[in-house]
Amino acid sequence: MEEKLQQVCQAFCIEGAFQSYEEIKVGNVNRTYKVNYLRPDGRPKSYIIQAVNTFVFKKPVEVMENIDKVTEYIHAKQPQRTVLHFHHTPDRKIYLFDDNGFWRLFNYIPSTTYNTCSDLEVVRSAGEAFGEFQMLLADFDAQQLYVTIPDFHDTRKRYQKLLADVAEDPMGMAAQVAEEVEWLKSVQEQACRLTDLYEAGQLPLRVTHNDTKLNNVLMDRKSGEGVCVIDLDTVMPGLSINDFGDSIRFGANHCAEDEKDLSKVNFDLSLFEVYTQGFLEGANGALTQAELDYLPWGAKLMTLECGIRFLTDYLEGDHYFRTHREGQNLDRCRTQFKLVADMENQWEAMKAVVDKYRPN
């Protein structure tokens, strides 16, 4: 591996003497390595090399072209801002495709990340970072980007797939989830509201991250403030509300995603409030009034949609999401639906939080 990493560094024109490397075992998709060099002037310099998972990302060149456009746009707009900087090969590509895989290399940014965190200031800072991401790209034409995951948040198509699986019942599991399916049918029109609003032209198409978990923001080790948004593989056109909602789904709940005891699964309004505060401060007026009105819907419907995805995978035999035990995807599905129920119980309070921090 050391020899391969040195070859990749040479392909990306890294100067100096190779010192060492270490594998970074955070993340379930790509293989990631920190590579340490001694520059010709004697200064140490570190880089991140990733072997991109081309089974997950079927069109990795399109993924990289999206990333290149977005990062270069942010850098040109605010050169002083920290942003992922990808190195180029001599023929100006930010990727290397060889017999050993699909590679990319970018500067290492000293920082820390959190998988979960109860520190309200850290949660607020993560919200601010993702809000700033929206603000910085508010005037970028999202249609310049490839749609690398078609129909990712098309809730109607998610419903169609689920109901087809219920009817076909390929694994003989449908009877076990009859209650969940009946509930989903009862809220179908409500669940598709954001999709319908976009198709009606009431919500704008924006550059979206589509994986807005807490650990996709690098945090300053001393101040705890957000430094940079990372993991841009899923950047593509979408709805800002969905990015906001996915953060809430992931971050405003203290229990495990596959918790069996649903009494432990609760929506935390205090985390929702500090994240919303940070997100709207970071967005700095970039969102439309309609987007602001529907922020709580983003939280509820992204959570519901994720539950549909877990349930669909369960019915199909657990092909998409990695599982470690039988019934794990069903438990994941049920935690999502419990969170939706909790959000509905606190619906007026959620709307009041958005109004509290809504720009004047």
C-alpha positions, 0 to 999 in steps of 0.5 A: 500500500505504501508503494501505491500511495507514493505512486498516487502522490507522484501522479498528482505532482506532490513534491518532497519526500514521503515520510509515512501514512496511516489509514483513517477508518472513519466512513463506510464507503471509500478507503481513506489514507493520511499521507505525510510528506516533507516538502522541499523547503523542509516543512511537513505537509499532509494529504488525504488520499481516497480510493473511491468506491465505484460500486457505490458511485457508478459514475465517479467522474461525474461525482468528481466534476461536481465536486470540482465545480463546487469547491472551485466556485467557493474558493473563487468567491471567498479565497480566504475561506477553508475549502477542500482543495483537490490536487490535479494531475498534469492533464488537469484532472482531479482524479486518477483511474488506474488498474488499482482503482479510482483515486483522488488527493486533497490537502489535509485540514487539521481539525476534529469531527463528531459522530454524535455530540450533546454540546449545543454549541457544536451542534449550532456550529454544524448548522451554521456550516451547512447554512453557509454552504447554502449561502455560498452556493445560492447564486450557483446554477445547480443545473450545471451539476450532474444528478449522480443519484437519480430520484434520490428524494423523489418521495412518490417514487420511493412510495411506488417502490415500497408498495411494489415490494409489499405486493411482490413480497420477495422475502415473505416479510410483508405480513410483519410490517402490515401496520407500518405499511398501512400508516404510510398509506394514510400519510402518503399525500402529506409525505409527498408535499415537498416533491409536489411543491418543487414540481409546482415551482414553489421551491427552488432547485439548489446545490445540496450536499445530501449527507448532512450528518454532524461528522461531515463538518470539520470542527476547529479543535480549539474553538469548536467552530465549523471549519469546512464541509466535507464528504462532497460525493453526493453534491448535486441539484436538490432542495435546501429543505432536504439538507436541513431535514436530514441533519435534524433526522440524524442529529436531534435524537440521542438514541441509536438509529437501530434502537429496539426500545422505542421509548428511548427514541425521542425528538430533542427540541433543544437540539432542533433549536440550536441547529436551526439557529446556526443554519439560518445564521449561516444561510444569512438570508439566502433562503426564500420565504417558502423554504423557511416556511417548510423547514419543519416539513423537511425535518419530518419528511426526510425522517419519514423518507429514510424510514421508507428506505429502511423498510424497502431494504428490509423487504428486499433482503437487506441489499442496500444498507449494511446490517449486522443482525437480523431485523436491523433495518426494520428496527431502523425503520421503526425508530424513524417513524417514532421520530416522525410521531414525536415531531408531530407532537411538537409541531407548533413548537418546531414552527415557532423555533423557525419563526424565532430565527427567521431573518427579518 
